[in-house]
Amino acid sequence: MTQREWQIAKLLAEGLSNKETAERLVITQRTAETHVADILTKLDCTSRSQVAVWVTGHR
């Protein structure tokens, strides 16, 4: 994962929405959505909660 994807994955683990993530990182919501989709694909996950579990195990 890229550094930005790791940042976003950590925010997903905190429960932030795409909109909240975009606001926090000063990016567009669409960019946040794209990063989330890429993260799900790279980690072979089907939900944000699976990403949260993965992040928790890799901190």
N, CA, C, O and CB atoms as a CASP TS submission, in Angstrom:
PFRMAT TS
TARGET T0000
AUTHOR 0000-0000-0000
METHOD Language model
MODEL 1
PARENT N/A
ATOM      1  N   MET     1       0.835  -1.180   0.000  1.00  0.00           N
ATOM      2  CA  MET     1       0.000   0.000   0.000  1.00  0.00           C
ATOM      3  C   MET     1       0.878   1.241   0.000  1.00  0.00           C
ATOM      4  O   MET     1       1.977   1.255   0.556  1.00  0.00           O
ATOM      5  CB  MET     1      -0.949  -0.001   1.208  1.00  0.00           C
ATOM      6  N   THR     2       0.363   2.275  -0.637  1.00  0.00           N
ATOM      7  CA  THR     2       1.086   3.537  -0.621  1.00  0.00           C
ATOM      8  C   THR     2       0.934   4.193   0.749  1.00  0.00           C
ATOM      9  O   THR     2       0.095   3.793   1.555  1.00  0.00           O
ATOM     10  CB  THR     2       0.578   4.479  -1.740  1.00  0.00           C
ATOM     11  N   GLN     3       1.746   5.187   0.991  1.00  0.00           N
ATOM     12  CA  GLN     3       1.664   5.906   2.266  1.00  0.00           C
ATOM     13  C   GLN     3       0.277   6.539   2.431  1.00  0.00           C
ATOM     14  O   GLN     3      -0.288   6.508   3.524  1.00  0.00           O
ATOM     15  CB  GLN     3       2.769   6.995   2.351  1.00  0.00           C
ATOM     16  N   ARG     4      -0.266   7.103   1.369  1.00  0.00           N
ATOM     17  CA  ARG     4      -1.583   7.745   1.434  1.00  0.00           C
ATOM     18  C   ARG     4      -2.676   6.697   1.708  1.00  0.00           C
ATOM     19  O   ARG     4      -3.592   6.942   2.493  1.00  0.00           O
ATOM     20  CB  ARG     4      -1.883   8.506   0.109  1.00  0.00           C
ATOM     21  N   GLU     5      -2.570   5.540   1.061  1.00  0.00           N
ATOM     22  CA  GLU     5      -3.548   4.484   1.303  1.00  0.00           C
ATOM     23  C   GLU     5      -3.484   4.013   2.755  1.00  0.00           C
ATOM     24  O   GLU     5      -4.514   3.719   3.362  1.00  0.00           O
ATOM     25  CB  GLU     5      -3.313   3.303   0.347  1.00  0.00           C
ATOM     26  N   TRP     6      -2.283   3.942   3.305  1.00  0.00           N
ATOM     27  CA  TRP     6      -2.127   3.551   4.707  1.00  0.00           C
ATOM     28  C   TRP     6      -2.797   4.577   5.612  1.00  0.00           C
ATOM     29  O   TRP     6      -3.466   4.217   6.581  1.00  0.00           O
ATOM     30  CB  TRP     6      -0.632   3.405   5.072  1.00  0.00           C
ATOM     31  N   GLN     7      -2.613   5.874   5.286  1.00  0.00           N
ATOM     32  CA  GLN     7      -3.281   6.943   6.054  1.00  0.00           C
ATOM     33  C   GLN     7      -4.792   6.742   6.021  1.00  0.00           C
ATOM     34  O   GLN     7      -5.456   6.798   7.056  1.00  0.00           O
ATOM     35  CB  GLN     7      -2.913   8.347   5.489  1.00  0.00           C
ATOM     36  N   ILE     8      -5.317   6.513   4.854  1.00  0.00           N
ATOM     37  CA  ILE     8      -6.758   6.361   4.684  1.00  0.00           C
ATOM     38  C   ILE     8      -7.249   5.092   5.373  1.00  0.00           C
ATOM     39  O   ILE     8      -8.315   5.101   5.988  1.00  0.00           O
ATOM     40  CB  ILE     8      -7.125   6.334   3.192  1.00  0.00           C
ATOM     41  N   ALA     9      -6.504   4.025   5.282  1.00  0.00           N
ATOM     42  CA  ALA     9      -6.884   2.784   5.958  1.00  0.00           C
ATOM     43  C   ALA     9      -6.988   3.012   7.470  1.00  0.00           C
ATOM     44  O   ALA     9      -7.910   2.506   8.109  1.00  0.00           O
ATOM     45  CB  ALA     9      -5.861   1.662   5.649  1.00  0.00           C
ATOM     46  N   LYS    10      -6.058   3.762   8.038  1.00  0.00           N
ATOM     47  CA  LYS    10      -6.107   4.051   9.473  1.00  0.00           C
ATOM     48  C   LYS    10      -7.351   4.866   9.816  1.00  0.00           C
ATOM     49  O   LYS    10      -7.971   4.648  10.857  1.00  0.00           O
ATOM     50  CB  LYS    10      -4.839   4.805   9.915  1.00  0.00           C
ATOM     51  N   LEU    11      -7.716   5.808   8.938  1.00  0.00           N
ATOM     52  CA  LEU    11      -8.922   6.595   9.175  1.00  0.00           C
ATOM     53  C   LEU    11     -10.179   5.733   9.047  1.00  0.00           C
ATOM     54  O   LEU    11     -11.154   5.942   9.770  1.00  0.00           O
ATOM     55  CB  LEU    11      -8.988   7.772   8.195  1.00  0.00           C
ATOM     56  N   LEU    12     -10.155   4.770   8.132  1.00  0.00           N
ATOM     57  CA  LEU    12     -11.272   3.823   8.031  1.00  0.00           C
ATOM     58  C   LEU    12     -11.410   3.052   9.330  1.00  0.00           C
ATOM     59  O   LEU    12     -12.519   2.822   9.812  1.00  0.00           O
ATOM     60  CB  LEU    12     -11.069   2.850   6.845  1.00  0.00           C
ATOM     61  N   ALA    13     -10.282   2.653   9.891  1.00  0.00           N
ATOM     62  CA  ALA    13     -10.296   1.903  11.147  1.00  0.00           C
ATOM     63  C   ALA    13     -10.872   2.737  12.292  1.00  0.00           C
ATOM     64  O   ALA    13     -11.417   2.193  13.253  1.00  0.00           O
ATOM     65  CB  ALA    13      -8.882   1.437  11.500  1.00  0.00           C
ATOM     66  N   GLU    14     -10.746   4.053  12.181  1.00  0.00           N
ATOM     67  CA  GLU    14     -11.323   4.945  13.189  1.00  0.00           C
ATOM     68  C   GLU    14     -12.816   5.149  12.964  1.00  0.00           C
ATOM     69  O   GLU    14     -13.501   5.732  13.804  1.00  0.00           O
ATOM     70  CB  GLU    14     -10.607   6.294  13.174  1.00  0.00           C
ATOM     71  N   GLY    15     -13.319   4.666  11.828  1.00  0.00           N
ATOM     72  CA  GLY    15     -14.746   4.776  11.552  1.00  0.00           C
ATOM     73  C   GLY    15     -15.155   5.985  10.743  1.00  0.00           C
ATOM     74  O   GLY    15     -16.345   6.285  10.637  1.00  0.00           O
ATOM     75  N   LEU    16     -14.183   6.692  10.166  1.00  0.00           N
ATOM     76  CA  LEU    16     -14.516   7.874   9.382  1.00  0.00           C
ATOM     77  C   LEU    16     -15.140   7.490   8.043  1.00  0.00           C
ATOM     78  O   LEU    16     -14.786   6.474   7.445  1.00  0.00           O
ATOM     79  CB  LEU    16     -13.271   8.727   9.157  1.00  0.00           C
ATOM     80  N   SER    17     -16.066   8.313   7.589  1.00  0.00           N
ATOM     81  CA  SER    17     -16.686   8.120   6.277  1.00  0.00           C
ATOM     82  C   SER    17     -15.747   8.664   5.204  1.00  0.00           C
ATOM     83  O   SER    17     -14.736   9.295   5.511  1.00  0.00           O
ATOM     84  CB  SER    17     -18.084   8.822   6.204  1.00  0.00           C
ATOM     85  N   ASN    18     -16.092   8.414   3.947  1.00  0.00           N
ATOM     86  CA  ASN    18     -15.284   8.960   2.849  1.00  0.00           C
ATOM     87  C   ASN    18     -15.265  10.485   2.917  1.00  0.00           C
ATOM     88  O   ASN    18     -14.224  11.104   2.697  1.00  0.00           O
ATOM     89  CB  ASN    18     -15.833   8.489   1.478  1.00  0.00           C
ATOM     90  N   LYS    19     -16.399  11.085   3.215  1.00  0.00           N
ATOM     91  CA  LYS    19     -16.478  12.546   3.305  1.00  0.00           C
ATOM     92  C   LYS    19     -15.596  13.068   4.439  1.00  0.00           C
ATOM     93  O   LYS    19     -14.856  14.036   4.261  1.00  0.00           O
ATOM     94  CB  LYS    19     -17.938  12.996   3.519  1.00  0.00           C
ATOM     95  N   GLU    20     -15.675  12.428   5.594  1.00  0.00           N
ATOM     96  CA  GLU    20     -14.861  12.849   6.740  1.00  0.00           C
ATOM     97  C   GLU    20     -13.376  12.654   6.453  1.00  0.00           C
ATOM     98  O   GLU    20     -12.551  13.489   6.823  1.00  0.00           O
ATOM     99  CB  GLU    20     -15.261  12.066   8.002  1.00  0.00           C
ATOM    100  N   THR    21     -13.043  11.551   5.794  1.00  0.00           N
ATOM    101  CA  THR    21     -11.650  11.290   5.418  1.00  0.00           C
ATOM    102  C   THR    21     -11.152  12.365   4.476  1.00  0.00           C
ATOM    103  O   THR    21     -10.043  12.872   4.643  1.00  0.00           O
ATOM    104  CB  THR    21     -11.506   9.906   4.765  1.00  0.00           C
ATOM    105  N   ALA    22     -11.959  12.719   3.486  1.00  0.00           N
ATOM    106  CA  ALA    22     -11.587  13.758   2.519  1.00  0.00           C
ATOM    107  C   ALA    22     -11.359  15.089   3.220  1.00  0.00           C
ATOM    108  O   ALA    22     -10.395  15.795   2.924  1.00  0.00           O
ATOM    109  CB  ALA    22     -12.673  13.909   1.441  1.00  0.00           C
ATOM    110  N   GLU    23     -12.234  15.428   4.136  1.00  0.00           N
ATOM    111  CA  GLU    23     -12.083  16.688   4.872  1.00  0.00           C
ATOM    112  C   GLU    23     -10.816  16.686   5.720  1.00  0.00           C
ATOM    113  O   GLU    23     -10.098  17.684   5.770  1.00  0.00           O
ATOM    114  CB  GLU    23     -13.306  16.934   5.763  1.00  0.00           C
ATOM    115  N   ARG    24     -10.546  15.576   6.380  1.00  0.00           N
ATOM    116  CA  ARG    24      -9.373  15.473   7.252  1.00  0.00           C
ATOM    117  C   ARG    24      -8.080  15.598   6.453  1.00  0.00           C
ATOM    118  O   ARG    24      -7.125  16.227   6.909  1.00  0.00           O
ATOM    119  CB  ARG    24      -9.390  14.142   8.016  1.00  0.00           C
ATOM    120  N   LEU    25      -8.046  14.994   5.248  1.00  0.00           N
ATOM    121  CA  LEU    25      -6.820  14.969   4.446  1.00  0.00           C
ATOM    122  C   LEU    25      -6.775  16.061   3.378  1.00  0.00           C
ATOM    123  O   LEU    25      -5.812  16.151   2.617  1.00  0.00           O
ATOM    124  CB  LEU    25      -6.675  13.623   3.788  1.00  0.00           C
ATOM    125  N   VAL    26      -7.812  16.883   3.324  1.00  0.00           N
ATOM    126  CA  VAL    26      -7.930  17.968   2.353  1.00  0.00           C
ATOM    127  C   VAL    26      -7.771  17.437   0.924  1.00  0.00           C
ATOM    128  O   VAL    26      -6.929  17.897   0.152  1.00  0.00           O
ATOM    129  CB  VAL    26      -6.879  19.059   2.638  1.00  0.00           C
ATOM    130  N   ILE    27      -8.613  16.455   0.608  1.00  0.00           N
ATOM    131  CA  ILE    27      -8.703  15.892  -0.733  1.00  0.00           C
ATOM    132  C   ILE    27     -10.185  15.851  -1.096  1.00  0.00           C
ATOM    133  O   ILE    27     -11.041  16.060  -0.236  1.00  0.00           O
ATOM    134  CB  ILE    27      -8.039  14.454  -0.815  1.00  0.00           C
ATOM    135  N   THR    28     -10.488  15.586  -2.351  1.00  0.00           N
ATOM    136  CA  THR    28     -11.897  15.496  -2.727  1.00  0.00           C
ATOM    137  C   THR    28     -12.487  14.187  -2.233  1.00  0.00           C
ATOM    138  O   THR    28     -11.774  13.213  -1.993  1.00  0.00           O
ATOM    139  CB  THR    28     -12.065  15.619  -4.250  1.00  0.00           C
ATOM    140  N   GLN    29     -13.801  14.187  -2.088  1.00  0.00           N
ATOM    141  CA  GLN    29     -14.469  12.965  -1.645  1.00  0.00           C
ATOM    142  C   GLN    29     -14.274  11.862  -2.675  1.00  0.00           C
ATOM    143  O   GLN    29     -14.117  10.696  -2.312  1.00  0.00           O
ATOM    144  CB  GLN    29     -15.971  13.216  -1.406  1.00  0.00           C
ATOM    145  N   ARG    30     -14.283  12.217  -3.944  1.00  0.00           N
ATOM    146  CA  ARG    30     -14.092  11.227  -5.007  1.00  0.00           C
ATOM    147  C   ARG    30     -12.709  10.577  -4.903  1.00  0.00           C
ATOM    148  O   ARG    30     -12.571   9.372  -5.113  1.00  0.00           O
ATOM    149  CB  ARG    30     -14.270  11.886  -6.391  1.00  0.00           C
ATOM    150  N   THR    31     -11.694  11.367  -4.584  1.00  0.00           N
ATOM    151  CA  THR    31     -10.342  10.831  -4.413  1.00  0.00           C
ATOM    152  C   THR    31     -10.311   9.862  -3.235  1.00  0.00           C
ATOM    153  O   THR    31      -9.691   8.801  -3.310  1.00  0.00           O
ATOM    154  CB  THR    31      -9.319  11.976  -4.199  1.00  0.00           C
ATOM    155  N   ALA    32     -10.976  10.231  -2.159  1.00  0.00           N
ATOM    156  CA  ALA    32     -11.044   9.342  -1.003  1.00  0.00           C
ATOM    157  C   ALA    32     -11.738   8.033  -1.379  1.00  0.00           C
ATOM    158  O   ALA    32     -11.286   6.954  -0.993  1.00  0.00           O
ATOM    159  CB  ALA    32     -11.785  10.028   0.165  1.00  0.00           C
ATOM    160  N   GLU    33     -12.832   8.130  -2.131  1.00  0.00           N
ATOM    161  CA  GLU    33     -13.559   6.934  -2.568  1.00  0.00           C
ATOM    162  C   GLU    33     -12.669   6.024  -3.419  1.00  0.00           C
ATOM    163  O   GLU    33     -12.701   4.802  -3.282  1.00  0.00           O
ATOM    164  CB  GLU    33     -14.814   7.333  -3.360  1.00  0.00           C
ATOM    165  N   THR    34     -11.881   6.637  -4.294  1.00  0.00           N
ATOM    166  CA  THR    34     -10.973   5.861  -5.146  1.00  0.00           C
ATOM    167  C   THR    34      -9.922   5.150  -4.309  1.00  0.00           C
ATOM    168  O   THR    34      -9.626   3.978  -4.541  1.00  0.00           O
ATOM    169  CB  THR    34     -10.293   6.768  -6.181  1.00  0.00           C
ATOM    170  N   HIS    35      -9.361   5.855  -3.339  1.00  0.00           N
ATOM    171  CA  HIS    35      -8.368   5.230  -2.461  1.00  0.00           C
ATOM    172  C   HIS    35      -8.979   4.069  -1.681  1.00  0.00           C
ATOM    173  O   HIS    35      -8.354   3.018  -1.540  1.00  0.00           O
ATOM    174  CB  HIS    35      -7.783   6.268  -1.489  1.00  0.00           C
ATOM    175  N   VAL    36     -10.190   4.254  -1.180  1.00  0.00           N
ATOM    176  CA  VAL    36     -10.855   3.191  -0.428  1.00  0.00           C
ATOM    177  C   VAL    36     -11.061   1.967  -1.321  1.00  0.00           C
ATOM    178  O   VAL    36     -10.820   0.836  -0.899  1.00  0.00           O
ATOM    179  CB  VAL    36     -12.210   3.686   0.136  1.00  0.00           C
ATOM    180  N   ALA    37     -11.504   2.197  -2.544  1.00  0.00           N
ATOM    181  CA  ALA    37     -11.703   1.087  -3.481  1.00  0.00           C
ATOM    182  C   ALA    37     -10.386   0.367  -3.745  1.00  0.00           C
ATOM    183  O   ALA    37     -10.349  -0.863  -3.792  1.00  0.00           O
ATOM    184  CB  ALA    37     -12.305   1.596  -4.807  1.00  0.00           C
ATOM    185  N   ASP    38      -9.308   1.124  -3.917  1.00  0.00           N
ATOM    186  CA  ASP    38      -7.986   0.523  -4.148  1.00  0.00           C
ATOM    187  C   ASP    38      -7.537  -0.289  -2.940  1.00  0.00           C
ATOM    188  O   ASP    38      -6.979  -1.376  -3.091  1.00  0.00           O
ATOM    189  CB  ASP    38      -6.945   1.610  -4.464  1.00  0.00           C
ATOM    190  N   ILE    39      -7.780   0.235  -1.749  1.00  0.00           N
ATOM    191  CA  ILE    39      -7.403  -0.472  -0.519  1.00  0.00           C
ATOM    192  C   ILE    39      -8.170  -1.797  -0.417  1.00  0.00           C
ATOM    193  O   ILE    39      -7.588  -2.840  -0.123  1.00  0.00           O
ATOM    194  CB  ILE    39      -7.680   0.415   0.732  1.00  0.00           C
ATOM    195  N   LEU    40      -9.467  -1.739  -0.660  1.00  0.00           N
ATOM    196  CA  LEU    40     -10.280  -2.955  -0.604  1.00  0.00           C
ATOM    197  C   LEU    40      -9.748  -4.006  -1.574  1.00  0.00           C
ATOM    198  O   LEU    40      -9.677  -5.190  -1.246  1.00  0.00           O
ATOM    199  CB  LEU    40     -11.751  -2.634  -0.921  1.00  0.00           C
ATOM    200  N   THR    41      -9.379  -3.561  -2.767  1.00  0.00           N
ATOM    201  CA  THR    41      -8.854  -4.490  -3.772  1.00  0.00           C
ATOM    202  C   THR    41      -7.510  -5.062  -3.344  1.00  0.00           C
ATOM    203  O   THR    41      -7.300  -6.274  -3.398  1.00  0.00           O
ATOM    204  CB  THR    41      -8.717  -3.791  -5.127  1.00  0.00           C
ATOM    205  N   LYS    42      -6.608  -4.195  -2.922  1.00  0.00           N
ATOM    206  CA  LYS    42      -5.264  -4.655  -2.550  1.00  0.00           C
ATOM    207  C   LYS    42      -5.278  -5.616  -1.372  1.00  0.00           C
ATOM    208  O   LYS    42      -4.473  -6.546  -1.316  1.00  0.00           O
ATOM    209  CB  LYS    42      -4.385  -3.472  -2.218  1.00  0.00           C
ATOM    210  N   LEU    43      -6.188  -5.394  -0.435  1.00  0.00           N
ATOM    211  CA  LEU    43      -6.251  -6.255   0.752  1.00  0.00           C
ATOM    212  C   LEU    43      -7.215  -7.415   0.564  1.00  0.00           C
ATOM    213  O   LEU    43      -7.389  -8.233   1.467  1.00  0.00           O
ATOM    214  CB  LEU    43      -6.663  -5.442   1.969  1.00  0.00           C
ATOM    215  N   ASP    44      -7.840  -7.490  -0.600  1.00  0.00           N
ATOM    216  CA  ASP    44      -8.822  -8.528  -0.895  1.00  0.00           C
ATOM    217  C   ASP    44      -9.930  -8.543   0.150  1.00  0.00           C
ATOM    218  O   ASP    44     -10.342  -9.597   0.636  1.00  0.00           O
ATOM    219  CB  ASP    44      -8.146  -9.897  -0.967  1.00  0.00           C
ATOM    220  N   CYS    45     -10.400  -7.338   0.483  1.00  0.00           N
ATOM    221  CA  CYS    45     -11.480  -7.181   1.452  1.00  0.00           C
ATOM    222  C   CYS    45     -12.763  -6.785   0.727  1.00  0.00           C
ATOM    223  O   CYS    45     -12.729  -6.232  -0.372  1.00  0.00           O
ATOM    224  CB  CYS    45     -11.109  -6.126   2.525  1.00  0.00           C
ATOM    225  N   THR    46     -13.889  -7.079   1.360  1.00  0.00           N
ATOM    226  CA  THR    46     -15.175  -6.705   0.774  1.00  0.00           C
ATOM    227  C   THR    46     -15.903  -5.647   1.589  1.00  0.00           C
ATOM    228  O   THR    46     -16.972  -5.182   1.192  1.00  0.00           O
ATOM    229  CB  THR    46     -16.050  -7.925   0.635  1.00  0.00           C
ATOM    230  N   SER    47     -15.330  -5.264   2.728  1.00  0.00           N
ATOM    231  CA  SER    47     -15.989  -4.253   3.559  1.00  0.00           C
ATOM    232  C   SER    47     -14.962  -3.397   4.292  1.00  0.00           C
ATOM    233  O   SER    47     -13.807  -3.780   4.476  1.00  0.00           O
ATOM    234  CB  SER    47     -16.937  -4.922   4.569  1.00  0.00           C
ATOM    235  N   ARG    48     -15.426  -2.245   4.693  1.00  0.00           N
ATOM    236  CA  ARG    48     -14.577  -1.320   5.453  1.00  0.00           C
ATOM    237  C   ARG    48     -14.191  -1.931   6.802  1.00  0.00           C
ATOM    238  O   ARG    48     -13.091  -1.697   7.302  1.00  0.00           O
ATOM    239  CB  ARG    48     -15.300   0.031   5.666  1.00  0.00           C
ATOM    240  N   SER    49     -15.090  -2.706   7.380  1.00  0.00           N
ATOM    241  CA  SER    49     -14.787  -3.318   8.674  1.00  0.00           C
ATOM    242  C   SER    49     -13.657  -4.337   8.562  1.00  0.00           C
ATOM    243  O   SER    49     -12.875  -4.493   9.499  1.00  0.00           O
ATOM    244  CB  SER    49     -16.034  -3.986   9.248  1.00  0.00           C
ATOM    245  N   GLN    50     -13.562  -5.029   7.436  1.00  0.00           N
ATOM    246  CA  GLN    50     -12.444  -5.961   7.231  1.00  0.00           C
ATOM    247  C   GLN    50     -11.127  -5.191   7.155  1.00  0.00           C
ATOM    248  O   GLN    50     -10.100  -5.661   7.645  1.00  0.00           O
ATOM    249  CB  GLN    50     -12.655  -6.799   5.939  1.00  0.00           C
ATOM    250  N   VAL    51     -11.160  -4.012   6.543  1.00  0.00           N
ATOM    251  CA  VAL    51      -9.954  -3.170   6.488  1.00  0.00           C
ATOM    252  C   VAL    51      -9.576  -2.749   7.904  1.00  0.00           C
ATOM    253  O   VAL    51      -8.397  -2.756   8.259  1.00  0.00           O
ATOM    254  CB  VAL    51     -10.181  -1.911   5.581  1.00  0.00           C
ATOM    255  N   ALA    52     -10.561  -2.386   8.711  1.00  0.00           N
ATOM    256  CA  ALA    52     -10.301  -1.977  10.095  1.00  0.00           C
ATOM    257  C   ALA    52      -9.627  -3.096  10.874  1.00  0.00           C
ATOM    258  O   ALA    52      -8.687  -2.852  11.631  1.00  0.00           O
ATOM    259  CB  ALA    52     -11.607  -1.565  10.791  1.00  0.00           C
ATOM    260  N   VAL    53     -10.102  -4.317  10.690  1.00  0.00           N
ATOM    261  CA  VAL    53      -9.488  -5.469  11.369  1.00  0.00           C
ATOM    262  C   VAL    53      -8.053  -5.648  10.893  1.00  0.00           C
ATOM    263  O   VAL    53      -7.159  -5.897  11.701  1.00  0.00           O
ATOM    264  CB  VAL    53     -10.305  -6.765  11.112  1.00  0.00           C
ATOM    265  N   TRP    54      -7.827  -5.524   9.592  1.00  0.00           N
ATOM    266  CA  TRP    54      -6.482  -5.660   9.032  1.00  0.00           C
ATOM    267  C   TRP    54      -5.544  -4.607   9.606  1.00  0.00           C
ATOM    268  O   TRP    54      -4.419  -4.917   9.998  1.00  0.00           O
ATOM    269  CB  TRP    54      -6.523  -5.552   7.504  1.00  0.00           C
ATOM    270  N   VAL    55      -6.014  -3.346   9.656  1.00  0.00           N
ATOM    271  CA  VAL    55      -5.186  -2.255  10.185  1.00  0.00           C
ATOM    272  C   VAL    55      -4.833  -2.526  11.646  1.00  0.00           C
ATOM    273  O   VAL    55      -3.686  -2.349  12.058  1.00  0.00           O
ATOM    274  CB  VAL    55      -5.919  -0.893  10.050  1.00  0.00           C
ATOM    275  N   THR    56      -5.812  -2.949  12.415  1.00  0.00           N
ATOM    276  CA  THR    56      -5.569  -3.237  13.835  1.00  0.00           C
ATOM    277  C   THR    56      -4.491  -4.299  14.012  1.00  0.00           C
ATOM    278  O   THR    56      -3.679  -4.219  14.935  1.00  0.00           O
ATOM    279  CB  THR    56      -6.862  -3.693  14.516  1.00  0.00           C
ATOM    280  N   GLY    57      -4.484  -5.276  13.143  1.00  0.00           N
ATOM    281  CA  GLY    57      -3.487  -6.335  13.231  1.00  0.00           C
ATOM    282  C   GLY    57      -2.116  -5.954  12.702  1.00  0.00           C
ATOM    283  O   GLY    57      -1.144  -6.676  12.929  1.00  0.00           O
ATOM    284  N   HIS    58      -2.021  -4.832  12.001  1.00  0.00           N
ATOM    285  CA  HIS    58      -0.755  -4.435  11.390  1.00  0.00           C
ATOM    286  C   HIS    58      -0.200  -3.115  11.927  1.00  0.00           C
ATOM    287  O   HIS    58       0.646  -2.491  11.286  1.00  0.00           O
ATOM    288  CB  HIS    58      -0.930  -4.331   9.907  1.00  0.00           C
ATOM    289  N   ARG    59      -0.661  -2.699  13.070  1.00  0.00           N
ATOM    290  CA  ARG    59      -0.145  -1.451  13.649  1.00  0.00           C
ATOM    291  C   ARG    59       1.158  -1.689  14.326  1.00  0.00           C
ATOM    292  O   ARG    59       1.749  -0.757  14.873  1.00  0.00           O
ATOM    293  CB  ARG    59      -1.129  -0.848  14.630  1.00  0.00           C
TER
END
